[in-house]
Amino acid sequence: MSPSQTASTSRTVDGDCVAGDPLAILLLGPTGSGKTSLSLALGERFAGEIVSCDSVAVYRGMDLGSAKPSREEQARLPHHLIDVTDPDQPFTAGEYSRQARAAMQEIASRGHLPIVTGGTGLYLRALTLGLFAGPERQDELRERLRRSHLRWGGNWLHRVLRKLDAASAERIHANDIPKLIRAIEICLAHRQTLSSVLEDQENSRDPLTGFRLLRIGLNPPRAALYDRLNRRCAQMFEAGLVDETRALLERFGPVKALDSLGYRQAQGVLREPSSLKAEIQAAQQGHRNYAKRQLTWFRREPEVFWLESFGDQEQTQHAAAGLVERFLTPPAATQ
């Protein structure tokens, strides 16, 4: 398998790196594409440690729905940014960036290879580019918007945003309630559009330095990926996702983290047990849609070496290992 690259091969690492900087791997791809198994294979071969890049895996107790690496998998290599906080505590992309950067520096200081793997695109962007803080949150306004959404339902928030900031409404899905609320909040409370805030953000980033970054992307055939996601989602419910959700609700209440894909549908089963089949189907559809959005997001990442997966796993691992070996030697040392 020869890896294909979406960007020019004239630049092999990020622009501000130094030839002697340590290498870090960014392993990208949609949910269910095989990132965990590949990260473990690379980590065991190259003395690596895993840095999770998943916005649900950071929460303790949210195991089945987040498809965290199993205890056995985590025992094979050191893992970071898994189970770092409780579901009732906010955990932002900015906080992820701070902790992940610190973890990468610690790993490199031990002479090990940081391998960042996961499917949360915003976390990855915060890690590599930094985030602009943006206007201050207005919790009272956000709560009013949430109540209005519950009252009016449907596409009410999206219609409001379309009137206030049509450009942002084009980018934000009508079902992405948190992003819709944030965009409307910025318009009403700060008299700015989200588009203008994002422009400021582009000019105020704090990019990651001190590492040469190798981005490896997994791009499985769509039909095979969807079939795997359907089976994996059903297995989550069979393994006890509803019971896990019940225990989390009893301990923490209906916190925002439990609105995540899978947990949302499990709560539907708790409300109406006869809806199990329909909620599993809804979760399967949600995972397929999420995988499609992830691929769209990661296609915008620079200089990704895309590998097919779900074929010969050993061949995929061999191709990825070849890339790592090629990049482990700083460019200056090969001249």
C-alpha positions, 0 to 999 in steps of 0.5 A: 500500500502506498500512502497518498498525500493530500498536500504538496510533498515539498513541505513535510512538517509544520512551517515553524518547526526546527529540524531537530524538534522531536516528532509527534504523530497525529492519527486522524480518521472517522470513528470506527476507522481503526485508529486505536489498533493502529496507534497501539501498533505504532506505539509498541514499535516506536516507544510511543505513548498515546494522547487521546483526542476525544471530547467524551473519553475525557470523562470518567464513567463514560466508557461504552458510549465513547468507545474508549480503549479497553483496560487491556489496551490501555495497559499495553501503553501509557495513555493520556487525556482519558478519564481526567474529569467527571461528566458534570465538570466543563472541559473545553477545547482550550483546556484540552489543548493545554493538557495535551500539549503538556502531555506531549512535552512530558512524553518527548522529554522521556525520549518517547514518541507522542501519538495523538489519536482521536476524532474530535476535530475541534480538539485537534485544531485547538492543539495544533493551532490554538484557540481564540477565547472569543467573547465572554459567555452569557450564561443567563442568555444561553439558558433562555435560548435553551428554554426557547429551543425546548419550547419551540423545538424544530429548527427554531434556533437555526431560523433565528441564526439565519436572520442574525448571521446567515453565513454562520447559519450556512456552516452550522447544522440545524441540529447542533444546538450548542453551536447555534446557541453560541453563535446567537449569543455572540450576535445578541450579547456582543453585537458581533457575528460569529464570522467576524469572531472567527476572523479574529481567531485566525489572526490570534492563534497560538500554534503548537511549536517544538514538534515536527508533526506527521499527520496520518489519516485513515480512510476506510471504504464508506460502505465497510465503515458504515457496516462496522459502525452499525455493528459497534453501536449495537454492541454498545447497547448489548454491553450495557450502555443503558445501564451505564447511562442510568448510573451516570444520571443517578450520580450526576443528573442530566449533565451536558456531557450525557447529550453525547451520541449514544448516551442521548439515545440510551436516555430515550430507552430509559424513558421508554424501554419499548423504544430500544430498537428505534433508539439503536437505529437512531444511534447508528444513523447518528454515528454514520452522520458523525463519521461523514462530518469527521471526514469532511473536517479532517480533509481540511487538515494540511499535509495528511498522508491518507491510508486505506483501512479495513483491508489487510491490517498488517499492510496498513500498519506497515505503511504507517510504520514506513511513514514514521520511520521516514520522519523520525530522522530530522530533515537536516540529518538526511542532507 
